[in-house]
Amino acid sequence: KVKSELAARVADGRPDDVATIVYTSGTTGPPKGVVQTHGNHIAALDSAAKTTSIAEGDVHLLFLPLAHSFARLESFIGVHRGLTTAFAEHIDKLRENLPEVRPHFICSVPRVFEKVYAGVLAKAEAGSPIKKKIFRWAVGVGREVSRLKQAGEPVPPLLASKYRIASKLVFSKMHAALGGRLRFAVSGGAPLSREIAEFFHAAGILILEGYGLTETCPVLTNNREDKFKFGSVGLPLPGVEIRIAADGEILGRGGNIAKGYFKKPEATAEAIDGDGWFHTGDIGFVDRDGFLVITDRKKDIIVTSGGKNIAPQPIENR
């Protein structure tokens, strides 16, 4: 009976049916319930599948909070692509869980990368003078290789051999701490500093920054393994259009744009115009290569590196 009821409900499901209501963390005042449909999620998943090398059987370690749209997308990718999803025991257990799970990719907010970066630098500084010298030399070699790769240029043989030595002496420890088979990492939810992205890339770990909001389920743009630019949030996903309004605001349109806000028709009309363009509230520009760069926030929002949006007005008023 349960099976037949489930089958009937699946058969009756339509893309426009409401899948979930996700509350924003008060980006522009009190939290609003974002009404996301099954069609929105499928559009986001289909777009994401076309822009990454994620394949059936890959392993990922999920440690973001599942109340957040970014974590939900990651968990849905697991089902959509046939992955092995490992759930971290706790954010504080990441150090143990990463080598246990050995993920092929991870999704994170910048705070985790910031902590790893600070830890590596602190460890290097605490080492002997010779260890410090080796570390600085390795990072210098890595940055040279990174610059060439960013420009799409070949790495000369002599530099490549230096890099192999640098990897063996220094970077291999970072790779081992992350499980040893990480192909790339995804960063979202807050701005990732270019300095951190370039440091990890010098060490042979590619962090791909993406951008979106709860209202976009939650992706609009991403950097790709074969097309990336540090300091940008990437290219529009297939099926997503990006436009910059006259005042510099970033607008997005596509199948992944949510229906609107739960029982808030005025707020919905303000955010999504008659032509289906969602007004993000972020300011930015598209560079000559088509990469989106975010420069500012239209409203006085504070985004912590943990990805939390804090509106200062309620605190100021109180």
Residue frames as qw, qx, qy, qz and C-alpha x, y, z in Angstrom:
[[0.000, 0.885, 0.465, 0.000, 0.00, 0.00, 0.00],
 [0.304, -0.797, 0.112, 0.511, 2.81, 2.42, 0.90],
 [0.422, -0.149, 0.606, 0.658, 4.65, 1.57, -2.35],
 [0.236, 0.577, 0.673, 0.398, 1.55, 2.14, -4.50],
 [0.117, -0.933, -0.281, 0.192, 0.81, 5.44, -2.72],
 [0.380, -0.618, 0.318, 0.610, 4.42, 6.59, -3.30],
 [0.385, 0.127, 0.691, 0.599, 4.29, 5.54, -6.98],
 [0.128, 0.786, 0.582, 0.164, 1.01, 7.43, -7.45],
 [0.207, -0.908, -0.075, 0.356, 2.42, 10.58, -5.88],
 [0.409, -0.384, 0.500, 0.660, 5.58, 10.41, -8.02],
 [0.317, 0.378, 0.724, 0.482, 3.47, 9.91, -11.14],
 [0.010, 0.878, 0.475, 0.055, 1.26, 12.88, -10.24],
 [0.413, -0.638, 0.021, 0.650, 4.22, 15.19, -9.53],
 [0.487, 0.803, 0.223, 0.262, 4.69, 18.16, -11.85],
 [0.572, 0.226, -0.143, 0.776, 7.74, 20.41, -12.31],
 [0.094, -0.586, -0.019, -0.805, 5.72, 23.41, -11.06],
 [0.715, -0.581, -0.383, -0.070, 4.80, 21.68, -7.77],
 [0.206, -0.842, 0.377, -0.326, 6.35, 23.16, -4.64],
 [0.761, 0.140, -0.581, 0.253, 9.31, 21.06, -3.46],
 [0.572, -0.374, -0.452, 0.574, 10.31, 23.10, -0.42],
 [0.049, -0.950, -0.083, -0.297, 10.22, 26.51, 1.25],
 [0.715, -0.058, -0.264, 0.645, 13.66, 27.70, 2.34],
 [0.205, -0.957, -0.185, 0.093, 13.94, 30.70, 4.62],
 [0.495, 0.631, -0.208, 0.560, 16.63, 33.24, 3.79],
 [0.594, -0.345, -0.440, 0.579, 18.87, 34.36, 6.63],
 [0.129, -0.882, -0.303, 0.337, 17.40, 37.85, 6.66],
 [0.574, 0.180, 0.262, 0.755, 19.40, 39.29, 3.75],
 [0.020, 0.391, 0.171, 0.904, 17.22, 42.38, 3.46],
 [0.474, -0.361, 0.204, -0.777, 15.50, 42.42, 6.84],
 [0.701, -0.170, 0.570, -0.393, 13.31, 39.69, 8.37],
 [0.261, -0.135, 0.912, 0.287, 13.66, 36.17, 6.88],
 [0.646, 0.322, -0.098, -0.685, 11.45, 35.35, 3.87],
 [0.721, 0.007, 0.692, -0.029, 10.31, 31.89, 2.76],
 [0.236, 0.479, -0.581, -0.614, 11.62, 31.18, -0.75],
 [0.835, 0.205, 0.388, -0.332, 9.22, 28.86, -2.61],
 [0.029, 0.484, -0.780, -0.395, 11.33, 26.40, -4.65],
 [0.871, 0.219, 0.031, -0.438, 9.70, 23.99, -7.11],
 [0.851, -0.081, 0.479, 0.198, 10.85, 20.55, -8.30],
 [0.648, 0.694, 0.174, 0.261, 11.43, 22.16, -11.72],
 [0.051, -0.949, 0.287, -0.121, 13.74, 24.77, -10.15],
 [0.627, -0.539, 0.560, 0.063, 15.91, 22.05, -8.60],
 [0.833, 0.252, 0.443, 0.216, 16.02, 19.92, -11.76],
 [0.441, 0.875, -0.001, 0.198, 17.05, 22.99, -13.82],
 [0.233, -0.861, 0.445, -0.075, 19.89, 23.74, -11.36],
 [0.757, -0.281, 0.583, 0.087, 21.02, 20.09, -11.32],
 [0.779, 0.505, 0.312, 0.199, 20.96, 19.74, -15.12],
 [0.255, 0.934, -0.174, 0.179, 22.99, 22.95, -15.48],
 [0.442, -0.726, 0.525, -0.040, 25.52, 21.89, -12.82],
 [0.871, -0.006, 0.479, 0.109, 25.94, 18.47, -14.47],
 [0.682, 0.682, 0.130, 0.229, 27.02, 20.16, -17.74],
 [0.158, 0.903, -0.266, 0.297, 29.78, 22.20, -16.10],
 [0.427, -0.647, 0.612, -0.154, 31.66, 19.75, -13.85],
 [0.447, 0.342, -0.815, -0.137, 33.51, 16.45, -14.25],
 [0.495, -0.180, 0.676, -0.515, 31.47, 14.93, -11.37],
 [0.577, 0.152, -0.682, -0.423, 30.59, 11.36, -12.40],
 [0.884, -0.302, -0.161, -0.317, 28.81, 8.30, -11.04],
 [0.896, -0.106, -0.307, 0.304, 30.76, 6.67, -8.22],
 [0.269, 0.525, -0.311, 0.745, 32.57, 9.84, -7.12],
 [0.522, -0.518, -0.581, 0.349, 32.76, 10.42, -3.38],
 [0.060, 0.614, -0.078, 0.783, 32.07, 13.74, -1.67],
 [0.364, -0.293, -0.676, 0.570, 32.09, 14.80, 1.97],
 [0.168, -0.700, -0.356, -0.596, 29.07, 16.92, 2.88],
 [0.439, -0.283, -0.555, 0.647, 29.56, 19.14, 5.92],
 [0.096, -0.218, -0.057, -0.970, 27.50, 22.27, 5.17],
 [0.310, 0.200, 0.676, -0.638, 24.24, 22.81, 7.13],
 [0.135, 0.300, 0.868, 0.373, 21.28, 21.22, 5.31],
 [0.113, 0.772, 0.482, -0.400, 19.02, 24.19, 6.12],
 [0.012, -0.672, 0.292, 0.681, 21.11, 26.07, 3.53],
 [0.762, 0.572, 0.057, -0.296, 20.33, 25.88, -0.21],
 [0.280, 0.699, -0.653, -0.088, 24.01, 25.32, -1.08],
 [0.284, -0.266, 0.902, -0.188, 24.14, 22.12, 1.02],
 [0.713, 0.326, 0.489, -0.383, 20.80, 20.95, -0.38],
 [0.627, 0.673, -0.284, -0.272, 22.06, 21.32, -3.95],
 [0.088, 0.549, -0.830, 0.034, 25.15, 19.30, -3.03],
 [0.476, -0.037, 0.826, -0.300, 23.03, 16.54, -1.48],
 [0.731, 0.509, 0.241, -0.385, 20.71, 16.49, -4.53],
 [0.400, 0.679, -0.573, -0.224, 23.75, 16.21, -6.86],
 [0.273, -0.321, 0.896, -0.139, 24.56, 12.99, -4.99],
 [0.628, 0.311, 0.661, -0.271, 21.25, 11.45, -6.07],
 [0.556, 0.747, -0.019, -0.363, 21.22, 13.08, -9.52],
 [0.385, 0.701, -0.589, -0.112, 24.73, 11.89, -10.47],
 [0.963, -0.082, -0.257, -0.027, 24.87, 8.60, -8.52],
 [0.238, 0.639, -0.556, 0.475, 27.57, 9.65, -6.06],
 [0.646, -0.345, -0.604, 0.314, 28.63, 8.29, -2.69],
 [0.150, -0.773, 0.058, -0.614, 27.68, 11.00, -0.21],
 [0.592, -0.193, -0.605, 0.496, 29.56, 10.87, 3.08],
 [0.277, -0.874, -0.161, -0.366, 28.18, 13.08, 5.85],
 [0.292, 0.441, -0.560, 0.638, 30.78, 14.60, 8.17],
 [0.464, -0.421, -0.716, 0.307, 30.33, 13.72, 11.82],
 [0.215, -0.888, -0.245, 0.323, 30.74, 17.39, 12.77],
 [0.389, 0.892, -0.112, 0.201, 32.43, 20.46, 11.32],
 [0.321, -0.798, 0.500, -0.097, 35.08, 20.07, 14.06],
 [0.800, -0.169, 0.569, 0.082, 35.76, 16.50, 12.89],
 [0.650, 0.736, -0.097, -0.163, 36.66, 17.51, 9.32],
 [0.021, 0.738, -0.674, -0.029, 40.37, 16.95, 9.94],
 [0.453, -0.179, 0.869, -0.084, 39.70, 13.27, 10.73],
 [0.694, 0.447, 0.485, -0.288, 36.86, 12.75, 8.25],
 [0.451, 0.770, -0.294, -0.343, 38.69, 14.00, 5.13],
 [0.090, 0.494, -0.856, -0.122, 41.43, 11.30, 5.16],
 [0.477, 0.076, 0.834, -0.267, 38.81, 8.66, 6.12],
 [0.617, 0.596, 0.395, -0.329, 36.46, 9.48, 3.23],
 [0.409, -0.212, 0.558, 0.690, 39.07, 10.57, 0.63],
 [0.463, 0.711, 0.406, -0.339, 36.62, 12.73, -1.36],
 [0.558, 0.323, 0.447, 0.620, 36.97, 13.50, -5.07],
 [0.058, 0.518, 0.119, 0.845, 35.47, 16.96, -4.46],
 [0.230, -0.487, -0.651, 0.536, 34.14, 19.05, -1.58],
 [0.020, -0.735, -0.312, -0.601, 31.75, 22.02, -1.37],
 [0.497, -0.412, -0.448, 0.618, 32.48, 24.60, 1.27],
 [0.019, -0.989, -0.135, -0.061, 32.14, 28.18, 2.44],
 [0.435, 0.725, -0.348, 0.406, 35.36, 30.26, 2.43],
 [0.509, -0.727, 0.343, -0.308, 35.80, 29.96, 6.22],
 [0.957, -0.158, 0.226, 0.086, 37.04, 26.34, 5.92],
 [0.740, 0.495, -0.022, 0.455, 39.64, 27.26, 3.27],
 [0.033, -0.856, 0.239, -0.457, 40.68, 30.28, 5.39],
 [0.733, -0.583, 0.312, -0.158, 41.28, 28.01, 8.40],
 [0.941, 0.103, 0.157, 0.280, 43.33, 25.51, 6.36],
 [0.473, 0.728, -0.078, 0.490, 45.36, 28.38, 4.85],
 [0.290, -0.825, 0.294, -0.386, 46.04, 29.96, 8.28],
 [0.892, -0.366, 0.265, -0.023, 46.99, 26.52, 9.69],
 [0.864, 0.328, 0.062, 0.378, 49.47, 25.80, 6.88],
 [0.259, 0.792, -0.182, 0.522, 51.12, 29.24, 7.24],
 [0.541, -0.731, 0.286, -0.300, 51.33, 28.93, 11.05],
 [0.956, -0.159, 0.207, 0.131, 52.92, 25.48, 10.76],
 [0.707, 0.532, -0.023, 0.466, 55.43, 26.74, 8.20],
 [0.008, -0.841, 0.223, -0.493, 56.38, 29.72, 10.39],
 [0.722, -0.598, 0.289, -0.193, 56.89, 27.44, 13.42],
 [0.966, 0.164, -0.009, 0.201, 59.37, 25.27, 11.48],
 [0.646, -0.428, 0.194, 0.601, 63.16, 25.45, 11.46],
 [0.088, 0.717, -0.243, -0.647, 64.90, 28.07, 9.24],
 [0.079, -0.201, 0.842, 0.495, 65.63, 25.41, 6.57],
 [0.196, 0.461, 0.865, -0.011, 61.99, 24.22, 6.59],
 [0.164, 0.790, 0.253, -0.534, 60.79, 27.83, 6.26],
 [0.011, 0.557, -0.523, -0.645, 63.15, 28.35, 3.31],
 [0.131, 0.074, 0.936, 0.319, 61.92, 25.16, 1.57],
 [0.201, 0.639, 0.695, -0.260, 58.28, 26.19, 2.15],
 [0.149, 0.784, 0.000, -0.603, 58.79, 29.66, 0.65],
 [0.038, -0.371, 0.733, 0.569, 60.68, 28.21, -2.32],
 [0.179, 0.276, 0.936, 0.126, 57.91, 25.64, -2.97],
 [0.209, 0.752, 0.495, -0.383, 55.16, 28.31, -2.80],
 [0.060, 0.682, -0.311, -0.659, 57.17, 30.50, -5.21],
 [0.070, -0.123, 0.883, 0.448, 57.48, 27.62, -7.70],
 [0.175, 0.481, 0.853, -0.106, 53.79, 26.81, -7.25],
 [0.184, 0.766, 0.226, -0.573, 52.77, 30.41, -7.93],
 [0.043, 0.477, -0.589, -0.651, 54.79, 30.43, -11.18],
 [0.066, 0.137, 0.954, 0.260, 53.03, 27.23, -12.32],
 [0.151, 0.631, 0.669, -0.363, 49.66, 28.66, -11.23],
 [0.141, 0.671, -0.089, -0.722, 50.20, 31.88, -13.24],
 [0.069, 0.256, -0.777, -0.571, 50.96, 29.88, -16.39],
 [0.055, 0.325, 0.943, 0.039, 47.95, 27.59, -15.90],
 [0.158, 0.675, 0.448, -0.564, 45.66, 30.58, -15.27],
 [0.203, 0.630, -0.303, -0.685, 46.86, 32.08, -18.56],
 [0.895, 0.344, 0.212, -0.188, 46.38, 28.74, -20.34],
 [0.375, 0.761, -0.528, -0.041, 50.09, 28.53, -21.16],
 [0.917, 0.024, -0.383, 0.105, 52.29, 25.38, -21.03],
 [0.582, -0.768, 0.264, 0.038, 54.59, 24.75, -18.06],
 [0.443, 0.689, -0.574, 0.007, 58.26, 24.51, -19.20],
 [0.870, -0.020, -0.487, 0.078, 59.98, 21.16, -18.40],
 [0.388, 0.244, -0.555, 0.694, 62.48, 22.67, -15.91],
 [0.364, -0.292, 0.255, -0.847, 59.69, 24.41, -13.95],
 [0.852, -0.147, -0.291, -0.410, 57.61, 21.20, -14.08],
 [0.749, 0.048, -0.582, 0.313, 60.47, 19.21, -12.51],
 [0.074, 0.261, -0.467, 0.842, 60.91, 21.89, -9.80],
 [0.605, -0.258, 0.005, -0.753, 57.19, 21.67, -9.12],
 [0.856, -0.090, -0.499, -0.100, 57.36, 17.88, -8.70],
 [0.489, 0.101, -0.594, 0.631, 60.04, 18.39, -6.02],
 [0.213, -0.246, 0.249, -0.912, 57.96, 21.15, -4.36],
 [0.764, -0.218, -0.276, -0.541, 54.93, 18.83, -4.35],
 [0.791, -0.045, -0.584, 0.177, 56.88, 15.99, -2.79],
 [0.380, 0.100, -0.514, 0.762, 58.49, 18.15, -0.09],
 [0.123, 0.048, 0.339, -0.931, 55.62, 20.47, 0.81],
 [0.532, 0.019, -0.169, -0.830, 52.29, 20.19, -1.04],
 [0.527, -0.043, -0.833, -0.161, 51.86, 16.42, -0.70],
 [0.131, -0.158, -0.762, 0.614, 51.11, 16.92, 3.01],
 [0.369, 0.201, 0.135, -0.897, 48.21, 19.28, 2.18],
 [0.591, 0.110, -0.582, -0.548, 46.83, 16.82, -0.38],
 [0.399, -0.059, -0.897, 0.180, 47.06, 13.97, 2.14],
 [0.076, 0.179, 0.584, -0.788, 45.21, 16.05, 4.78],
 [0.526, 0.259, -0.033, -0.809, 42.40, 16.57, 2.23],
 [0.875, 0.116, 0.374, -0.283, 42.21, 12.83, 1.51],
 [0.434, -0.369, 0.696, 0.437, 44.75, 12.51, -1.30],
 [0.331, 0.259, 0.775, 0.473, 42.41, 12.32, -4.31],
 [0.170, 0.757, 0.353, -0.523, 40.68, 15.73, -4.38],
 [0.505, 0.418, 0.475, 0.587, 40.19, 16.86, -8.01],
 [0.036, 0.458, 0.084, 0.884, 38.71, 20.25, -7.08],
 [0.117, -0.440, -0.683, 0.571, 36.78, 22.10, -4.39],
 [0.010, -0.663, -0.469, -0.583, 33.76, 24.39, -4.74],
 [0.207, -0.256, -0.452, 0.829, 33.40, 27.60, -2.76],
 [0.143, -0.553, -0.479, -0.666, 30.20, 29.59, -2.34],
 [0.456, -0.690, -0.550, 0.116, 27.97, 31.41, 0.12],
 [0.277, -0.905, 0.028, 0.321, 30.43, 34.30, 0.68],
 [0.477, 0.827, -0.298, 0.011, 33.33, 35.94, -1.18],
 [0.916, -0.173, 0.072, 0.355, 36.54, 33.89, -1.41],
 [0.135, -0.875, 0.280, 0.371, 39.71, 35.95, -1.23],
 [0.721, 0.645, -0.251, -0.039, 41.77, 35.79, -4.41],
 [0.011, -0.690, 0.693, -0.209, 44.93, 35.35, -2.31],
 [0.637, -0.192, 0.696, -0.270, 43.58, 32.10, -0.82],
 [0.859, 0.445, 0.175, -0.183, 42.38, 30.76, -4.20],
 [0.518, 0.748, -0.410, 0.064, 45.83, 31.45, -5.70],
 [0.257, -0.573, 0.742, -0.234, 47.69, 29.90, -2.75],
 [0.783, 0.019, 0.578, -0.227, 45.67, 26.65, -2.99],
 [0.788, 0.609, -0.004, -0.093, 46.14, 26.57, -6.77],
 [0.184, 0.765, -0.608, 0.107, 49.91, 27.00, -6.28],
 [0.418, -0.340, 0.806, -0.245, 49.70, 23.90, -4.07],
 [0.155, 0.061, -0.902, -0.399, 47.84, 22.03, -6.83],
 [0.078, 0.470, 0.835, -0.276, 44.32, 22.34, -5.37],
 [0.031, -0.269, -0.410, -0.871, 41.80, 24.10, -7.59],
 [0.094, 0.474, 0.661, -0.574, 39.02, 25.99, -5.75],
 [0.045, 0.371, 0.599, 0.708, 36.15, 26.90, -8.06],
 [0.103, 0.285, 0.451, -0.839, 34.07, 29.82, -6.83],
 [0.015, -0.476, -0.750, -0.458, 30.41, 30.03, -7.75],
 [0.115, 0.047, 0.243, -0.962, 27.58, 32.47, -7.09],
 [0.344, -0.413, -0.685, -0.493, 23.88, 32.38, -6.44],
 [0.311, -0.248, 0.412, -0.820, 21.18, 32.93, -3.84],
 [0.351, 0.176, 0.855, -0.337, 18.45, 30.89, -2.15],
 [0.537, 0.576, 0.212, -0.578, 16.12, 32.45, -4.74],
 [0.517, 0.594, -0.499, -0.362, 18.19, 30.91, -7.59],
 [0.967, -0.114, 0.073, -0.214, 18.29, 27.38, -6.07],
 [0.208, -0.915, -0.063, 0.340, 21.14, 28.51, -5.41],
 [0.560, -0.220, 0.435, 0.670, 23.34, 28.91, -8.52],
 [0.433, 0.849, 0.089, -0.289, 23.66, 31.45, -11.31],
 [0.483, 0.760, -0.433, 0.041, 27.34, 31.25, -12.25],
 [0.844, -0.449, 0.257, 0.142, 30.34, 29.02, -11.60],
 [0.100, 0.723, -0.645, -0.227, 33.98, 28.63, -12.48],
 [0.976, 0.152, -0.038, -0.152, 34.84, 25.38, -14.28],
 [0.805, -0.362, 0.338, 0.326, 37.83, 23.05, -14.17],
 [0.629, 0.224, 0.407, 0.624, 38.79, 24.05, -17.71],
 [0.116, 0.641, 0.211, 0.729, 37.56, 27.70, -17.55],
 [0.509, -0.709, -0.405, 0.272, 38.25, 29.59, -14.37],
 [0.274, 0.616, -0.112, 0.730, 39.32, 33.04, -13.28],
 [0.463, -0.392, -0.569, 0.555, 40.27, 33.81, -9.68],
 [0.029, -0.230, -0.156, 0.960, 38.57, 36.92, -8.33],
 [0.472, -0.020, -0.369, -0.800, 35.46, 36.16, -10.39],
 [0.605, -0.017, 0.650, -0.460, 32.43, 33.99, -9.62],
 [0.439, 0.037, 0.857, 0.269, 32.57, 32.34, -13.03],
 [0.171, -0.004, -0.585, -0.793, 30.44, 32.05, -16.15],
 [0.668, -0.008, 0.157, -0.727, 26.63, 31.81, -16.30],
 [0.483, -0.029, 0.874, -0.051, 25.38, 28.23, -16.07],
 [0.072, -0.127, -0.771, -0.620, 23.81, 26.70, -19.21],
 [0.234, -0.606, -0.731, -0.209, 20.17, 27.82, -19.27],
 [0.315, -0.744, -0.335, 0.485, 20.90, 30.88, -17.09],
 [0.353, 0.709, 0.154, 0.591, 20.99, 34.45, -18.39],
 [0.450, -0.531, -0.260, 0.669, 22.86, 37.22, -16.58],
 [0.243, 0.755, 0.255, 0.554, 22.24, 40.91, -17.20],
 [0.364, -0.249, -0.336, 0.832, 23.64, 44.02, -15.54],
 [0.044, 0.862, 0.506, -0.010, 21.00, 46.69, -14.89],
 [0.270, 0.819, 0.016, 0.506, 21.60, 50.42, -15.47],
 [0.389, -0.840, 0.246, -0.290, 22.51, 50.90, -11.79],
 [0.186, 0.555, -0.797, 0.147, 24.97, 47.97, -11.89],
 [0.688, -0.193, 0.555, -0.426, 22.67, 45.43, -10.18],
 [0.041, 0.194, -0.942, -0.272, 23.12, 41.81, -11.27],
 [0.745, 0.129, 0.143, -0.639, 19.93, 40.28, -12.70],
 [0.115, -0.205, 0.959, 0.159, 19.42, 36.57, -13.39],
 [0.744, 0.196, 0.027, -0.639, 16.86, 34.57, -15.36],
 [0.321, 0.267, -0.892, -0.171, 16.36, 30.85, -15.92],
 [0.710, -0.266, -0.567, -0.321, 14.48, 27.71, -14.90],
 [0.570, -0.144, -0.640, 0.495, 16.20, 27.72, -11.51],
 [0.088, -0.269, 0.202, -0.937, 14.62, 31.02, -10.36],
 [0.003, 0.278, 0.871, -0.404, 12.22, 30.29, -7.48],
 [0.020, -0.667, -0.687, -0.288, 8.48, 31.03, -7.65],
 [0.104, -0.712, 0.013, -0.694, 8.75, 33.83, -5.14],
 [0.024, 0.230, -0.696, 0.680, 8.28, 34.44, -1.42],
 [0.254, -0.388, -0.885, 0.034, 5.75, 32.52, 0.64],
 [0.160, -0.802, -0.568, 0.091, 2.64, 34.69, 1.25],
 [0.244, -0.660, 0.027, 0.710, 4.56, 37.84, 0.30],
 [0.590, 0.630, 0.444, 0.241, 3.27, 38.95, -3.13],
 [0.087, 0.993, -0.071, -0.037, 4.71, 42.50, -2.79],
 [0.442, -0.654, 0.560, 0.251, 8.20, 41.20, -1.96],
 [0.700, 0.168, 0.638, 0.273, 7.93, 38.72, -4.87],
 [0.446, 0.835, 0.289, 0.141, 6.95, 41.47, -7.34],
 [0.130, -0.948, 0.266, 0.119, 9.85, 43.60, -6.10],
 [0.519, -0.485, 0.658, 0.250, 12.41, 40.80, -6.56],
 [0.430, 0.129, 0.796, 0.407, 11.17, 39.17, -9.79],
 [0.242, 0.392, -0.088, -0.883, 10.03, 41.53, -12.54],
 [0.738, 0.400, 0.220, -0.497, 7.39, 40.91, -15.23],
 [0.636, 0.584, -0.470, -0.185, 10.00, 39.53, -17.65],
 [0.971, -0.156, -0.176, 0.048, 11.17, 36.90, -15.12],
 [0.471, 0.526, -0.430, 0.563, 14.42, 38.68, -14.17],
 [0.686, -0.613, -0.335, 0.202, 15.42, 38.15, -10.55],
 [0.104, 0.860, -0.228, 0.445, 17.02, 41.22, -8.95],
 [0.776, -0.048, -0.521, 0.352, 19.88, 39.88, -6.82],
 [0.422, -0.905, -0.047, -0.001, 20.67, 43.03, -4.80],
 [0.698, -0.375, 0.270, 0.547, 24.35, 42.55, -5.70],
 [0.307, 0.898, -0.153, -0.275, 26.37, 44.96, -7.86],
 [0.671, -0.279, 0.567, 0.389, 28.88, 43.73, -10.42],
 [0.425, 0.681, -0.320, -0.502, 30.03, 43.52, -14.01],
 [0.935, 0.176, 0.292, 0.101, 30.73, 40.94, -16.69],
 [0.287, -0.646, 0.457, 0.540, 34.32, 41.10, -17.95],
 [0.424, 0.557, -0.449, -0.555, 35.42, 40.77, -21.57],
 [0.181, 0.198, -0.955, -0.128, 35.72, 36.97, -21.23],
 [0.600, -0.325, -0.522, -0.512, 32.16, 36.62, -19.88],
 [0.493, -0.198, -0.722, 0.443, 33.12, 36.08, -16.20],
 [0.334, -0.823, -0.285, -0.360, 30.95, 37.74, -13.57],
 [0.417, 0.114, -0.486, 0.760, 32.70, 39.86, -10.94],
 [0.368, -0.800, -0.468, -0.069, 30.83, 41.04, -7.83],
 [0.348, 0.422, -0.223, 0.807, 31.93, 44.43, -6.57],
 [0.156, -0.172, 0.391, -0.891, 29.36, 45.50, -4.00],
 [0.050, -0.450, -0.881, 0.136, 26.06, 44.89, -2.26],
 [0.070, -0.588, -0.369, -0.716, 23.11, 47.15, -3.08],
 [0.567, -0.750, -0.134, -0.314, 21.95, 47.10, 0.52],
 [0.079, -0.751, 0.556, -0.347, 24.16, 47.34, 3.61],
 [0.968, -0.185, -0.109, -0.131, 24.39, 43.59, 4.08],
 [0.171, -0.673, 0.716, -0.065, 27.29, 42.01, 5.97],
 [0.947, 0.121, -0.259, -0.148, 28.21, 38.54, 4.64],
 [0.545, -0.645, 0.535, 0.000, 30.46, 36.62, 7.04],
 [0.242, 0.499, -0.790, -0.262, 33.06, 34.23, 5.63],
 [0.293, 0.044, 0.933, -0.205, 30.89, 31.39, 7.01],
 [0.050, -0.269, -0.758, -0.592, 28.25, 32.41, 4.46],
 [0.096, -0.648, -0.692, 0.305, 25.80, 34.03, 6.88],
 [0.106, 0.552, 0.270, 0.782, 23.97, 37.16, 5.75],
 [0.289, -0.527, -0.552, 0.578, 23.52, 39.74, 8.48],
 [0.075, 0.755, 0.321, 0.566, 21.33, 42.81, 7.96],
 [0.343, 0.015, -0.454, 0.823, 22.68, 45.54, 10.27],
 [0.256, -0.439, -0.180, -0.842, 19.42, 47.58, 10.29],
 [0.700, -0.535, -0.416, -0.228, 17.52, 45.51, 12.91],
 [0.693, -0.251, -0.361, 0.571, 20.58, 45.59, 15.23],
 [0.209, 0.207, -0.036, 0.955, 21.03, 49.34, 14.68],
 [0.412, -0.517, -0.316, -0.680, 17.32, 50.00, 15.32],
 [0.753, -0.481, -0.445, 0.054, 17.36, 47.91, 18.50]]
